[in-house]
Amino acid sequence: MSLSVLIETLGRQAREASLVLATADTSRKNAALLRLAALLVERTPAIMAANARDVAAAKAAGLAKPMVERLILDAKRIAAVAEGVREVAALPDPVGVELEHVTRPNGLDIRKISVPIGVVAIIYESRPNVTIDCAVLCLKSGNACILRGGKEAFETNTALAAVLSEALTETGLPPHAVQLVPTPDRAALLPLLKLDQYIHCIIPRGGEALIRFVTENATIPVIKHFKGVCTVYVDRDADPVLAEKIVLNAKTQRPGVCNAAENLFIHAAAAPALLPRLARALAAKKVELRADPEALAVLAAEPGLKLVPASGDDFSTEYLDLIMAVKIVPDLDAAIAAINHFGSAHSDAIVTRDEAAAKKFLAGVDSATVYWNASTRFTDGYEFGLGAEIGISTDRLHARGPMGLRELCTYKYVIVGTGQVRE
């Protein structure tokens, strides 16, 4: 079977399954999820054996140590994945919710009701737990999904897909509701991106290069964020202890993720006293600072700092590393303008005791998530109480920020009449 025929078959089967899932009741979907959680635990030895093959191949291929670490699924991680499935099962069903209701003067009863999107394709790299996270969110929200994982996790993803199919079959749901593209061949990606007769939405998860490739080649709507250039702005009225705590957490708690802060902007009035303190705290965590001329002047006398003059691109770069760009801004308006110019509309924070300044920042920064006196690291479906997330969107249509069950639904209008006709 050619790759194009294979992908078209997956799409057709997914669309057929989606029509069944769309009307599946909550108890049936939850039964499938709970059976999946149990099977993940039961099949742990087989999953770990498949994962060991992927890890061995990744090490032999010279994959970077952090990428190898993200590949590993041990018994503890599998148990955590299973518990995450149970948590999604316990969440309210997003399908069939009445969003709006109006009765027109002519007596037409019009209701706006949440419904599944239909068929969702998820294209992702490395972490095999994404296979389960995405599948269970799609199932709970009544969507069929086609999963295209990275070649480095192919054996593990295949084992997980078999468990998913088993759970669906045992609970009477269509096994084609979740399908893994059964080849690591990159040539399978292009026909998948063009399958708009069956697939309604694509969500890429991975590096900027992957996401741009998907966006530039797809004929299907893509929900995505290209990168996370997140900023913490320390206002003139910031509490120093709070500012240090938030900046350190946003940059160093896990620097290689999209909601880690890449920029530190600080009000000119606060910089002489507060910037050296923040720089010393970051240096203690081995953070390299790429500072603008004003920040370099303030920090010149500080010993032990890893200081580099900032280039023109540093404030729009996603480092995913212990590197932070530092800029002194003259006022709040300049901070907002700089974030909107350099940032990626992902997650940005202000640290201040001034409520009026905070409200102006929250309204003026044009990002999917904005924070007042909290770390940007909270931009996450689990942290937002969504149970899990299928991705984070910086788009403006349909979904923004962490995407959970509700964001995997669209809506339709249901109209009930008593014989009305339009004159």
Backbone hydrogen bonds in HBPLUS format (Angstrom, degrees):
<---DONOR---> <-ACCEPTOR-->    atom                        ^
c    i                          cat <-CA-CA->   ^        H-A-AA   ^      H-
h    n   atom  resd res      DA  || num        DHA   H-A  angle D-A-AA Bond
n    s   type  num  typ     dist DA aas  dist angle  dist       angle   num
A0006-LEU N   A0002-SER O   2.89 MM   4  6.14 158.9  1.94 151.8 158.6     1
A0007-ILE N   A0003-LEU O   2.90 MM   4  6.10 167.6  1.92 155.5 157.5     2
A0008-GLU N   A0004-SER O   3.01 MM   4  6.13 157.3  2.06 141.1 147.8     3
A0009-THR N   A0005-VAL O   2.91 MM   4  6.07 151.9  1.99 146.5 154.0     4
A0010-LEU N   A0006-LEU O   3.01 MM   4  6.35 158.0  2.06 150.6 156.2     5
A0011-GLY N   A0007-ILE O   2.97 MM   4  6.23 158.5  2.02 148.8 154.6     6
A0012-ARG N   A0008-GLU O   2.92 MM   4  6.15 163.0  1.95 150.9 154.9     7
A0013-GLN N   A0009-THR O   2.95 MM   4  6.10 168.5  1.97 154.0 157.3     8
A0014-ALA N   A0010-LEU O   2.89 MM   4  6.02 152.1  1.97 145.0 153.3     9
A0015-ARG N   A0011-GLY O   2.94 MM   4  6.17 158.3  1.98 150.1 155.6    10
A0016-GLU N   A0012-ARG O   3.03 MM   4  6.30 161.3  2.07 150.7 155.5    11
A0017-ALA N   A0013-GLN O   2.97 MM   4  6.17 158.1  2.02 145.2 151.5    12
A0018-SER N   A0014-ALA O   2.81 MM   4  6.01 148.1  1.91 147.2 156.7    13
A0019-LEU N   A0015-ARG O   3.30 MM   4  6.58 145.0  2.43 145.9 152.3    14
A0020-VAL N   A0017-ALA O   3.07 MM   3  5.26 130.3  2.32 100.5 113.7    15
A0021-LEU N   A0017-ALA O   2.92 MM   4  6.23 166.9  1.93 157.9 161.7    16
A0022-ALA N   A0018-SER O   2.93 MM   4  5.95 148.3  2.04 143.1 150.7    17
A0023-THR N   A0020-VAL O   3.26 MM   3  5.88 148.7  2.36 112.9 119.9    18
A0024-ALA N   A0021-LEU O   3.02 MM   3  4.91 161.8  2.05 104.4 110.3    19
A0028-ARG N   A0025-ASP O   3.16 MM   3  5.56 124.4  2.49 105.4 118.1    20
A0029-LYS N   A0025-ASP O   3.20 MM   4  6.58 164.0  2.23 155.7 160.1    21
A0030-ASN N   A0026-THR O   2.86 MM   4  6.05 165.4  1.88 157.8 162.2    22
A0031-ALA N   A0027-SER O   2.92 MM   4  6.00 148.9  2.02 138.5 147.2    23
A0032-ALA N   A0028-ARG O   3.11 MM   4  6.40 154.8  2.18 146.4 152.0    24
A0033-LEU N   A0029-LYS O   3.06 MM   4  6.39 155.6  2.13 147.4 154.2    25
A0034-LEU N   A0030-ASN O   2.88 MM   4  6.10 164.0  1.90 155.0 158.7    26
A0035-ARG N   A0031-ALA O   2.93 MM   4  6.06 152.9  2.00 144.5 152.2    27
A0036-LEU N   A0032-ALA O   2.91 MM   4  6.08 150.0  2.00 141.8 150.5    28
A0037-ALA N   A0033-LEU O   2.96 MM   4  6.29 156.9  2.01 148.8 154.3    29
A0038-ALA N   A0034-LEU O   3.11 MM   4  6.37 158.5  2.16 143.6 148.6    30
A0039-LEU N   A0035-ARG O   2.88 MM   4  6.11 159.4  1.92 150.3 156.4    31
A0040-LEU N   A0036-LEU O   2.88 MM   4  6.09 152.8  1.96 154.5 161.2    32
A0041-VAL N   A0037-ALA O   3.41 MM   4  6.71 155.1  2.48 142.6 147.4    33
A0042-GLU N   A0038-ALA O   2.97 MM   4  6.28 162.7  2.00 149.3 154.8    34
A0043-ARG N   A0039-LEU O   2.72 MM   4  5.78 155.8  1.78 152.9 158.3    35
A0044-THR N   A0041-VAL O   3.30 MM   3  5.20 163.8  2.33 106.1 107.6    36
A0047-ILE N   A0043-ARG O   2.95 MM   4  6.18 164.1  1.98 162.7 168.0    37
A0048-MET N   A0044-THR O   2.86 MM   4  5.96 164.4  1.89 156.8 161.0    38
A0049-ALA N   A0045-PRO O   2.96 MM   4  6.12 147.5  2.07 141.9 150.7    39
A0050-ALA N   A0046-ALA O   3.07 MM   4  6.33 159.2  2.11 147.4 152.0    40
A0051-ASN N   A0047-ILE O   2.88 MM   4  6.10 157.4  1.93 148.0 155.3    41
A0052-ALA N   A0048-MET O   2.83 MM   4  6.00 147.4  1.94 142.8 151.1    42
A0053-ARG N   A0049-ALA O   3.31 MM   4  6.62 145.8  2.44 140.0 147.4    43
A0053-ARG N   A0050-ALA O   3.18 MM   3  5.31 125.2  2.49  97.0 110.2    44
A0054-ASP N   A0050-ALA O   3.21 MM   4  6.64 153.7  2.29 145.6 152.4    45
A0055-VAL N   A0051-ASN O   2.88 MM   4  6.15 164.6  1.90 157.5 161.5    46
A0056-ALA N   A0052-ALA O   2.95 MM   4  6.04 162.2  1.98 144.9 149.9    47
A0057-ALA N   A0053-ARG O   3.04 MM   4  6.18 159.8  2.08 144.4 150.0    48
A0058-ALA N   A0054-ASP O   2.86 MM   4  6.08 153.5  1.93 149.3 157.2    49
A0059-LYS N   A0055-VAL O   2.95 MM   4  6.18 161.2  1.99 152.7 156.9    50
A0060-ALA N   A0056-ALA O   2.98 MM   4  6.16 158.6  2.03 145.7 152.1    51
A0061-ALA N   A0057-ALA O   2.94 MM   4  6.09 139.5  2.11 140.3 150.9    52
A0063-LEU N   A0058-ALA O   2.98 MM   5  5.33 167.5  1.99 159.4 155.5    53
A0062-GLY N   A0059-LYS O   3.05 MM   3  5.09 156.8  2.11 102.5 109.7    54
A0067-MET N   A0064-ALA O   2.98 MM   3  5.36 121.1  2.34 108.2 123.0    55
A0068-VAL N   A0064-ALA O   2.98 MM   4  6.35 152.8  2.05 153.9 162.7    56
A0069-GLU N   A0065-LYS O   2.91 MM   4  6.15 158.4  1.95 153.7 159.7    57
A0070-ARG N   A0066-PRO O   3.09 MM   4  6.34 147.2  2.20 139.5 147.5    58
A0071-LEU N   A0068-VAL O   3.00 MM   3  5.10 137.3  2.19  99.2 111.8    59
A0078-ILE N   A0074-ASP O   2.94 MM   4  6.20 158.7  1.98 157.8 164.5    60
A0079-ALA N   A0075-ALA O   2.95 MM   4  6.12 156.2  2.00 145.1 151.5    61
A0080-ALA N   A0076-LYS O   3.01 MM   4  6.29 149.0  2.11 141.6 150.2    62
A0081-VAL N   A0077-ARG O   2.90 MM   4  6.19 151.8  1.98 146.0 153.6    63
A0082-ALA N   A0078-ILE O   2.91 MM   4  6.20 158.3  1.96 150.2 155.8    64
A0083-GLU N   A0079-ALA O   2.97 MM   4  6.23 151.1  2.06 143.0 150.9    65
A0084-GLY N   A0080-ALA O   2.95 MM   4  6.22 147.6  2.05 142.9 151.8    66
A0085-VAL N   A0081-VAL O   3.03 MM   4  6.42 144.1  2.16 145.1 154.7    67
A0086-ARG N   A0082-ALA O   3.14 MM   4  6.52 155.1  2.20 146.2 152.1    68
A0087-GLU N   A0083-GLU O   3.00 MM   4  6.32 148.8  2.10 144.7 153.5    69
A0088-VAL N   A0084-GLY O   3.08 MM   4  6.39 151.1  2.16 144.9 151.7    70
A0089-ALA N   A0085-VAL O   3.02 MM   4  6.34 155.2  2.08 149.0 156.1    71
A0090-ALA N   A0086-ARG O   3.10 MM   4  6.37 138.2  2.28 140.2 150.7    72
A0090-ALA N   A0087-GLU O   3.18 MM   3  5.13 127.5  2.47  91.8 105.3    73
A0091-LEU N   A0088-VAL O   3.08 MM   3  5.23 153.2  2.15 104.6 112.9    74
A0096-GLY N   A0114-SER O   2.83 MM  18  5.10 165.5  1.85 137.8 140.2    75
A0114-SER N   A0097-VAL O   2.94 MM  17  5.25 159.5  1.98 144.1 150.5    76
A0099-LEU N   A0112-LYS O   2.66 MM  13  5.32 161.6  1.69 167.2 172.0    77
A0112-LYS N   A0100-GLU O   2.92 MM  12  4.99 165.8  1.94 139.6 141.9    78
A0102-VAL N   A0110-ILE O   2.92 MM   8  5.36 163.8  1.95 156.1 161.5    79
A0110-ILE N   A0102-VAL O   2.86 MM   8  5.36 170.7  1.87 174.8 173.3    80
A0104-ARG N   A0108-LEU O   2.91 MM   4  5.25 157.9  1.96 154.9 156.2    81
A0107-GLY N   A0104-ARG O   2.82 MM   3  5.29 161.1  1.85 121.6 125.2    82
A0109-ASP N   A0416-VAL O   2.96 MM 307  5.07 177.3  1.96 154.7 154.7    83
A0416-VAL N   A0109-ASP O   2.86 MM 307  5.07 159.9  1.90 145.9 152.3    84
A0111-ARG N   A0414-VAL O   2.90 MM 303  5.15 163.8  1.93 146.0 151.5    85
A0414-VAL N   A0111-ARG O   2.74 MM 303  5.15 165.1  1.76 156.9 162.3    86
A0113-ILE N   A0412-LYS O   2.87 MM 299  5.51 168.7  1.88 168.4 165.1    87
A0412-LYS N   A0113-ILE O   2.90 MM 299  5.51 150.8  1.98 151.2 159.7    88
A0115-VAL N   A0410-THR O   2.99 MM 295  5.43 159.3  2.03 119.4 125.4    89
A0410-THR N   A0115-VAL O   2.77 MM 295  5.43 153.0  1.84 163.1 171.0    90
A0144-ALA N   A0118-GLY O   2.99 MM  26  6.31 154.2  2.06 169.4 168.0    91
A0200-HIS N   A0119-VAL O   2.95 MM  81  5.43 155.5  2.01 139.3 147.2    92
A0120-VAL N   A0144-ALA O   2.92 MM  24  6.33 162.9  1.95 153.1 156.4    93
A0146-ILE N   A0120-VAL O   2.95 MM  26  6.40 148.8  2.05 142.8 150.7    94
A0121-ALA N   A0201-CYS O   2.92 MM  80  6.33 165.8  1.94 158.7 162.3    95
A0203-ILE N   A0121-ALA O   2.82 MM  82  6.27 158.1  1.86 161.6 169.0    96
A0122-ILE N   A0146-ILE O   2.93 MM  24  6.34 157.9  1.98 160.5 167.1    97
A0148-ARG N   A0122-ILE O   2.88 MM  26  6.15 161.7  1.91 170.3 168.5    98
A0123-ILE N   A0203-ILE O   3.07 MM  80  6.32 153.2  2.14 134.0 142.0    99
A0205-ARG N   A0123-ILE O   2.66 MM  82  6.06 158.7  1.70 160.7 164.5   100
A0124-TYR N   A0148-ARG O   3.06 MM  24  6.39 158.9  2.10 145.1 150.4   101
A0127-ARG N   A0125-GLU O   2.84 MM   2  6.24 109.2  2.35 119.7 107.4   102
A0130-VAL N   A0127-ARG O   3.24 MM   3  5.89 157.4  2.30 114.0 119.9   103
A0131-THR N   A0128-PRO O   2.99 MM   3  5.51 144.3  2.12 112.3 121.0   104
A0133-ASP N   A0129-ASN O   2.99 MM   4  6.30 173.8  2.00 156.8 158.5   105
A0134-CYS N   A0130-VAL O   2.90 MM   4  5.83 174.2  1.90 151.6 153.6   106
A0135-ALA N   A0131-THR O   3.21 MM   4  6.14 155.4  2.27 133.6 141.0   107
A0136-VAL N   A0132-ILE O   2.94 MM   4  6.04 170.7  1.95 162.3 163.3   108
A0137-LEU N   A0133-ASP O   3.21 MM   4  6.35 158.0  2.26 145.0 151.0   109
A0138-CYS N   A0134-CYS O   3.01 MM   4  6.16 160.6  2.04 149.6 155.0   110
A0139-LEU N   A0135-ALA O   2.90 MM   4  6.12 163.2  1.92 150.9 155.9   111
A0140-LYS N   A0136-VAL O   2.95 MM   4  6.03 170.0  1.96 148.7 151.5   112
A0141-SER N   A0137-LEU O   3.12 MM   4  6.19 149.6  2.22 140.1 148.0   113
A0143-ASN N   A0138-CYS O   2.73 MM   5  4.78 156.0  1.79 151.8 146.4   114
A0142-GLY N   A0139-LEU O   3.01 MM   3  5.05 162.4  2.04 107.1 111.3   115
A0145-CYS N   A0177-ALA O   2.79 MM  32  6.16 158.8  1.84 154.5 159.4   116
A0179-GLN N   A0145-CYS O   3.06 MM  34  6.46 156.1  2.11 151.8 159.4   117
A0147-LEU N   A0179-GLN O   2.74 MM  32  6.10 166.1  1.76 160.9 165.9   118
A0181-VAL N   A0147-LEU O   2.87 MM  34  6.12 167.4  1.89 167.0 167.0   119
A0153-ALA N   A0150-GLY O   3.15 MM   3  5.74 158.9  2.20 114.9 120.7   120
A0154-PHE N   A0151-LYS O   3.28 MM   3  4.97 167.9  2.30 107.6 106.8   121
A0157-ASN N   A0153-ALA O   2.86 MM   4  5.98 170.2  1.87 164.5 167.8   122
A0158-THR N   A0154-PHE O   2.93 MM   4  6.05 151.2  2.02 146.3 153.9   123
A0159-ALA N   A0155-GLU O   3.10 MM   4  6.39 154.8  2.17 146.0 152.1   124
A0160-LEU N   A0156-THR O   2.94 MM   4  6.24 157.0  1.99 153.2 160.0   125
A0161-ALA N   A0157-ASN O   2.83 MM   4  5.99 153.6  1.90 145.8 153.1   126
A0162-ALA N   A0158-THR O   3.08 MM   4  6.29 147.0  2.20 141.5 149.5   127
A0163-VAL N   A0159-ALA O   3.26 MM   4  6.58 149.4  2.36 140.5 147.8   128
A0164-LEU N   A0160-LEU O   2.97 MM   4  6.29 156.2  2.03 149.0 155.9   129
A0165-SER N   A0161-ALA O   2.94 MM   4  6.17 160.4  1.98 149.0 153.4   130
A0166-GLU N   A0162-ALA O   3.01 MM   4  6.20 153.7  2.08 141.7 149.0   131
A0167-ALA N   A0163-VAL O   3.02 MM   4  6.27 159.3  2.06 150.7 155.4   132
A0168-LEU N   A0164-LEU O   3.05 MM   4  6.31 159.6  2.09 151.6 157.0   133
A0169-THR N   A0165-SER O   2.98 MM   4  6.13 166.8  1.99 151.8 155.4   134
A0170-GLU N   A0166-GLU O   3.00 MM   4  6.11 165.9  2.02 151.3 155.2   135
A0171-THR N   A0167-ALA O   3.23 MM   4  6.31 139.2  2.41 138.3 147.5   136
A0171-THR N   A0168-LEU O   3.25 MM   3  5.35 131.3  2.50  96.6 109.0   137
A0173-LEU N   A0168-LEU O   2.95 MM   5  4.96 152.8  2.02 152.5 148.5   138
A0172-GLY N   A0169-THR O   3.25 MM   3  5.26 168.5  2.27 106.5 109.2   139
A0177-ALA N   A0174-PRO O   2.99 MM   3  5.55 156.8  2.04 121.0 123.3   140
A0188-ALA N   A0185-ASP O   3.06 MM   3  5.84 167.1  2.08 119.7 123.9   141
A0189-LEU N   A0186-ARG O   3.04 MM   3  5.61 162.7  2.07 116.1 121.5   142
A0193-LEU N   A0189-LEU O   3.02 MM   4  6.33 149.8  2.12 153.0 161.5   143
A0193-LEU N   A0190-LEU O   3.09 MM   3  5.15 118.8  2.48  98.0 112.6   144
A0194-LYS N   A0191-PRO O   3.28 MM   3  5.18 145.7  2.40  94.3 104.1   145
A0195-LEU N   A0192-LEU O   3.35 MM   3  5.41 170.1  2.36 108.2 110.8   146
A0219-THR N   A0193-LEU O   3.00 MM  26  6.34 161.9  2.03 156.1 154.0   147
A0196-ASP N   A0194-LYS O   2.86 MM   2  5.64 140.5  2.01 100.3  91.4   148
A0198-TYR N   A0195-LEU O   3.21 MM   3  5.95 163.1  2.24 118.4 123.1   149
A0199-ILE N   A0195-LEU O   2.97 MM   4  5.97 171.0  1.98 163.6 165.7   150
A0202-ILE N   A0221-PRO O   2.91 MM  19  6.27 151.5  1.99 157.9 165.8   151
A0223-ILE N   A0202-ILE O   2.94 MM  21  6.34 160.0  1.98 165.6 172.2   152
A0211-ILE N   A0207-GLY O   3.14 MM   4  6.45 168.2  2.15 156.5 159.6   153
A0212-ARG N   A0208-GLU O   2.88 MM   4  6.01 162.1  1.91 154.0 158.6   154
A0213-PHE N   A0209-ALA O   3.01 MM   4  6.14 154.3  2.08 142.9 150.3   155
A0214-VAL N   A0210-LEU O   2.97 MM   4  6.27 162.8  2.00 155.6 159.5   156
A0215-THR N   A0211-ILE O   2.94 MM   4  6.12 167.2  1.96 150.2 154.0   157
A0216-GLU N   A0212-ARG O   2.90 MM   4  5.93 161.7  1.93 150.1 154.6   158
A0217-ASN N   A0213-PHE O   3.13 MM   4  6.14 134.4  2.35 141.7 152.1   159
A0217-ASN N   A0214-VAL O   3.30 MM   3  5.38 136.7  2.50  97.4 108.7   160
A0218-ALA N   A0214-VAL O   2.95 MM   4  5.73 135.6  2.16 153.3 160.4   161
A0394-THR N   A0224-LYS O   3.10 MM 170  6.42 168.5  2.11 136.3 134.4   162
A0262-GLU N   A0230-CYS O   2.77 MM  32  5.49 156.4  1.82 142.6 147.4   163
A0263-ASN N   A0230-CYS O   3.09 MM  33  6.36 159.1  2.14 154.0 156.7   164
A0349-ALA N   A0231-THR O   2.87 MM 118  6.33 160.6  1.91 158.4 165.0   165
A0232-VAL N   A0263-ASN O   3.06 MM  31  6.37 159.6  2.10 148.9 151.7   166
A0265-PHE N   A0232-VAL O   3.00 MM  33  6.29 161.5  2.04 146.9 152.9   167
A0233-TYR N   A0349-ALA O   2.76 MM 116  6.03 169.5  1.77 153.9 157.2   168
A0351-VAL N   A0233-TYR O   2.86 MM 118  6.28 148.9  1.96 163.1 167.2   169
A0234-VAL N   A0265-PHE O   2.78 MM  31  6.23 161.5  1.81 155.8 158.5   170
A0267-HIS N   A0234-VAL O   2.96 MM  33  6.32 158.4  2.00 173.9 172.5   171
A0235-ASP N   A0351-VAL O   3.04 MM 116  5.95 162.7  2.07 154.2 159.9   172
A0238-ALA N   A0235-ASP O   3.26 MM   3  5.32 137.5  2.45 120.6 114.4   173
A0353-ARG N   A0237-ASP O   2.84 MM 116  5.62 140.4  2.00 129.1 137.6   174
A0243-ALA N   A0239-ASP O   2.80 MM   4  5.96 162.4  1.83 161.9 167.8   175
A0244-GLU N   A0240-PRO O   3.02 MM   4  6.18 165.0  2.04 149.2 152.2   176
A0245-LYS N   A0241-VAL O   3.07 MM   4  6.26 163.4  2.10 148.2 153.0   177
A0246-ILE N   A0242-LEU O   2.95 MM   4  6.13 166.0  1.97 156.7 159.6   178
A0247-VAL N   A0243-ALA O   2.94 MM   4  5.99 169.9  1.95 154.7 158.1   179
A0248-LEU N   A0244-GLU O   3.02 MM   4  5.99 166.9  2.03 148.4 152.6   180
A0249-ASN N   A0245-LYS O   3.13 MM   4  6.22 161.4  2.16 142.0 147.5   181
A0250-ALA N   A0246-ILE O   2.85 MM   4  5.95 168.8  1.86 154.8 158.4   182
A0251-LYS N   A0247-VAL O   3.03 MM   4  6.12 151.0  2.11 147.7 154.6   183
A0252-THR N   A0248-LEU O   2.78 MM   4  5.59 164.6  1.80 152.6 157.9   184
A0253-GLN N   A0249-ASN O   3.21 MM   4  4.93 155.2  2.28 122.7 127.6   185
A0261-ALA N   A0250-ALA O   2.79 MM  11  5.15 155.9  1.85 118.0 125.7   186
A0260-ALA N   A0257-VAL O   3.25 MM   3  5.69 166.7  2.27 116.6 118.2   187
A0325-ALA N   A0262-GLU O   2.94 MM  63  6.33 161.5  1.97 162.3 160.4   188
A0264-LEU N   A0325-ALA O   2.73 MM  61  6.09 154.3  1.79 165.8 172.7   189
A0327-LYS N   A0264-LEU O   2.94 MM  63  6.39 156.8  1.99 156.6 161.4   190
A0266-ILE N   A0327-LYS O   2.98 MM  61  6.47 149.4  2.08 155.8 164.4   191
A0329-VAL N   A0266-ILE O   2.94 MM  63  6.02 161.3  1.97 145.4 151.3   192
A0270-ALA N   A0267-HIS O   2.95 MM   3  5.36 137.1  2.14 109.2 121.2   193
A0271-ALA N   A0267-HIS O   3.01 MM   4  6.11 135.7  2.21 151.4 164.9   194
A0268-ALA N   A0329-VAL O   2.79 MM  61  5.61 135.9  1.98 165.6 164.3   195
A0274-LEU N   A0270-ALA O   2.93 MM   4  5.77 162.8  1.96 165.0 168.7   196
A0275-LEU N   A0271-ALA O   2.93 MM   4  4.77 148.0  2.04 122.4 132.5   197
A0278-LEU N   A0274-LEU O   3.03 MM   4  6.35 163.5  2.06 159.1 163.8   198
A0279-ALA N   A0275-LEU O   2.81 MM   4  5.98 161.2  1.84 157.9 163.6   199
A0280-ARG N   A0276-PRO O   2.92 MM   4  6.09 157.9  1.97 148.6 153.8   200
A0281-ALA N   A0277-ARG O   3.07 MM   4  6.31 159.4  2.12 148.3 153.8   201
A0282-LEU N   A0278-LEU O   2.95 MM   4  6.19 156.4  2.01 149.5 155.9   202
A0283-ALA N   A0279-ALA O   2.82 MM   4  5.98 156.3  1.88 147.6 154.9   203
A0284-ALA N   A0280-ARG O   2.98 MM   4  6.20 146.1  2.10 143.6 151.8   204
A0285-LYS N   A0282-LEU O   2.95 MM   3  5.17 141.4  2.10 102.4 114.2   205
A0287-VAL N   A0282-LEU O   3.04 MM   5  5.33 162.1  2.08 135.9 137.1   206
A0286-LYS N   A0283-ALA O   2.82 MM   3  4.76 158.0  1.87 109.0 111.6   207
A0288-GLU N   A0322-LEU O   2.94 MM  34  6.26 167.5  1.96 143.1 141.4   208
A0324-MET N   A0288-GLU O   2.85 MM  36  6.26 154.9  1.91 166.9 174.6   209
A0289-LEU N   A0306-LYS O   2.77 MM  17  5.99 166.4  1.79 172.3 177.2   210
A0308-VAL N   A0289-LEU O   2.84 MM  19  6.14 145.7  1.96 161.2 167.3   211
A0290-ARG N   A0324-MET O   2.87 MM  34  6.09 162.8  1.90 144.0 148.6   212
A0326-VAL N   A0290-ARG O   2.85 MM  36  5.94 158.8  1.90 135.4 139.2   213
A0291-ALA N   A0308-VAL O   2.85 MM  17  6.24 132.5  2.08 152.9 165.8   214
A0310-ALA N   A0291-ALA O   2.78 MM  19  4.87 158.9  1.82 132.5 128.7   215
A0292-ASP N   A0326-VAL O   3.00 MM  34  6.33 146.8  2.11 158.7 167.4   216
A0295-ALA N   A0292-ASP O   3.05 MM   3  5.34 114.3  2.50 106.2 121.7   217
A0296-LEU N   A0292-ASP O   2.87 MM   4  6.10 160.2  1.91 162.4 169.1   218
A0297-ALA N   A0293-PRO O   3.02 MM   4  6.23 152.5  2.10 145.0 151.5   219
A0298-VAL N   A0294-GLU O   3.21 MM   4  6.52 153.3  2.28 143.6 150.0   220
A0299-LEU N   A0295-ALA O   3.00 MM   4  6.18 152.0  2.08 149.4 157.1   221
A0300-ALA N   A0296-LEU O   2.92 MM   4  5.70 113.5  2.37 142.9 156.5   222
A0302-GLU N   A0299-LEU O   2.98 MM   3  5.35 160.9  2.02 116.9 123.2   223
A0314-ASP N   A0311-SER O   3.34 MM   3  5.46 151.8  2.42 103.2 111.0   224
A0316-SER N   A0313-ASP O   3.05 MM   3  5.55 161.0  2.09 117.1 123.2   225
A0323-ILE N   A0321-ASP O   2.81 MM   2  5.49 139.4  1.98 102.4  90.5   226
A0335-ALA N   A0331-ASP O   3.08 MM   4  6.43 148.3  2.19 144.6 154.0   227
A0335-ALA N   A0332-LEU O   3.06 MM   3  4.98 116.0  2.49  92.8 108.8   228
A0336-ILE N   A0332-LEU O   2.95 MM   4  6.27 162.7  1.98 159.2 162.3   229
A0337-ALA N   A0333-ASP O   2.97 MM   4  6.18 163.4  2.00 148.4 153.3   230
A0338-ALA N   A0334-ALA O   2.88 MM   4  6.01 154.7  1.95 144.7 151.5   231
A0339-ILE N   A0335-ALA O   2.97 MM   4  6.20 159.1  2.02 151.8 157.0   232
A0340-ASN N   A0336-ILE O   2.99 MM   4  6.20 165.0  2.02 151.9 156.1   233
A0341-HIS N   A0337-ALA O   2.96 MM   4  6.08 135.2  2.17 137.3 149.6   234
A0342-PHE N   A0338-ALA O   2.81 MM   4  5.87 176.6  1.81 157.2 158.2   235
A0343-GLY N   A0339-ILE O   2.83 MM   4  5.07 149.0  1.93 134.1 143.4   236
A0368-ALA N   A0345-ALA O   3.00 MM  23  5.83 162.7  2.04 118.2 120.3   237
A0369-THR N   A0346-HIS O   3.05 MM  23  6.23 139.8  2.22 147.0 159.0   238
A0348-ASP N   A0369-THR O   3.19 MM  21  6.70 149.5  2.29 145.8 153.6   239
A0371-TYR N   A0348-ASP O   2.85 MM  23  6.19 150.4  1.94 148.6 155.7   240
A0350-ILE N   A0371-TYR O   2.92 MM  21  6.23 150.8  2.01 143.1 150.0   241
A0373-ASN N   A0350-ILE O   2.81 MM  23  6.09 173.7  1.82 168.0 170.3   242
A0358-ALA N   A0354-ASP O   2.96 MM   4  6.24 159.2  2.01 153.0 159.5   243
A0359-LYS N   A0355-GLU O   2.92 MM   4  6.14 162.7  1.95 152.8 156.6   244
A0360-LYS N   A0356-ALA O   3.05 MM   4  6.24 153.1  2.13 144.1 151.4   245
A0361-PHE N   A0357-ALA O   2.96 MM   4  6.20 156.1  2.02 149.5 155.9   246
A0362-LEU N   A0358-ALA O   2.88 MM   4  6.12 168.3  1.89 157.6 160.3   247
A0363-ALA N   A0359-LYS O   3.05 MM   4  6.14 148.4  2.15 140.3 148.1   248
A0364-GLY N   A0360-LYS O   2.87 MM   4  5.86 148.3  1.97 142.2 151.7   249
A0365-VAL N   A0361-PHE O   2.94 MM   4  5.78 160.1  1.98 158.5 158.2   250
A0379-THR N   A0376-THR O   3.24 MM   3  6.17 167.8  2.26 129.7 129.6   251
A0380-ASP N   A0378-PHE O   2.77 MM   2  5.55 110.1  2.26 119.3 101.9   252
A0384-PHE N   A0380-ASP O   2.93 MM   4  6.13 139.6  2.10 150.4 162.3   253
A0386-LEU N   A0381-GLY O   2.79 MM   5  5.01 157.5  1.84 164.5 156.7   254
A0385-GLY N   A0382-TYR O   3.03 MM   3  5.18 160.2  2.07 107.9 113.1   255
A0390-ILE N   A0403-MET O   2.83 MM  13  5.67 156.7  1.89 158.0 165.7   256
A0403-MET N   A0391-GLY O   2.82 MM  12  5.53 157.7  1.87 175.9 169.2   257
A0393-SER N   A0401-GLY O   2.93 MM   8  4.87 167.6  1.95 123.7 124.3   258
A0401-GLY N   A0393-SER O   2.66 MM   8  4.87 162.7  1.69 149.4 143.4   259
A0399-ALA N   A0397-LEU O   2.90 MM   2  5.85 138.2  2.07 106.7  94.2   260
A0408-LEU N   A0405-LEU O   3.01 MM   3  5.24 152.6  2.09 106.1 115.0   261
A0409-CYS N   A0406-ARG O   3.17 MM   3  5.47 150.2  2.27 111.5 113.1   262
